[in-house]
Each structure stands twice: as structure tokens, then as C-alpha cells.
Amino acid sequence: MSENLAAALLLTLLAGSATGIGSLISYIVPRPDMRYLSLSLGFASGVMIYVAFVDLFCSSREIKQAWHTPTSSSLQVFF
């Protein structure tokens, strides 16, 4: 359990530091223009889409392993 706690705390620390780094970058840029804004928003949306797909992929693998039977294997061919 302490391994999971350490991993959770590390991920929380990384997420918090990413927010701080993003605000620091926006503070350093003297006059933001539309190119900078579109680049940063595109990067942020790409990261969010990636995280959503990875979460769905991991969940679907767990569900697939739990429901793995010979009948479900033959049904997977059709769907």
C-alpha cells in the first residue's frame, strides 16, 4: 500500500509542478500573441485527449481479462 501512496503523491507533485511551470511560462512571455496561444492550447488539448484514451484503454483491458471465456473469444471476431 505504501508503494501506491508514494506513486500517488509523486503524480500529484508532478501535476502541481506542471501548473506552476505553465504559469511561469505565461508570466515570462512579454506580449503573448495568437501563435503562442494556439500552440499552448493545442498542446494542452492533445495531452488531455491522450490521458483520456490511456485511461479508457487500461480499463478496457481489465474488463476484457475479467470476461475472457471461449464464447466471448468467438464473439470478439464478429464485433
N, C-alpha and C positions, 0 to 999 in steps of 0.2 A: 504494500500500500504506500509506503514511503517513496517508492520509485514513481508511482503515478502522481503523487503530490509534488515531487520535485519537477517532474515534466510539466505539470500544470502551472507551477509557479514560474518556470523558465519561459513557457509560451506567453504567459501574461506579461512578464517583464519585456519580452521581445515586442509584443503588440503595443505596449505603452511607450517603449522607446521609439518605435516606428512613428507613432503620433507626434512625439517630440521632435524627431528628425524632420518630419514633414512641415511642422510649424516653423522650425528653424530655417528651412529652405525658403519658405514663403516670406519670412522676415528678411532674409539676406537679399532676395531679388529686389532691385531698386524700383523698377516700374514693370509690373507684370503685364504681358501682352497676351493676345488671344492664342498665339502659338504655344506659349508656356502653359496656359490654362488647359488647352485642348490636349496637350501631351500628358499633363498630370492627371486629368480626368480619365483619359483613355487608359493609362496605366492602372489607375485605381479600379476602374470597372473590370479590366482584364484580370486583376488579382481576385476580385470578388467572384467573378464567374468561375475562375479556376478552383477556388476554395469550395464553392457550391458543388461543382462536378466531382471533386475528390471526395467530399462528404457523401454524396449520393452513391458514388462508385463503391466506397468501403461498406456502406450499409447494404447495398445490393449483393455484395459478395458474401456477407454474413448471412443474409436471408437465403441465398442460393445454397449455401452449405448446410443450413438447417433443414431445408426441404428437399434435399437430394435423395431421390428414390429412382428405381428403374422406370417407373411410369412417368415421373417428371422429366427424366432424361429423354424419353421418346417424345414428350410434348414440346420440349425445347427445340426440336427440329422444325416443328411447324410454326412456332412463334418466335 
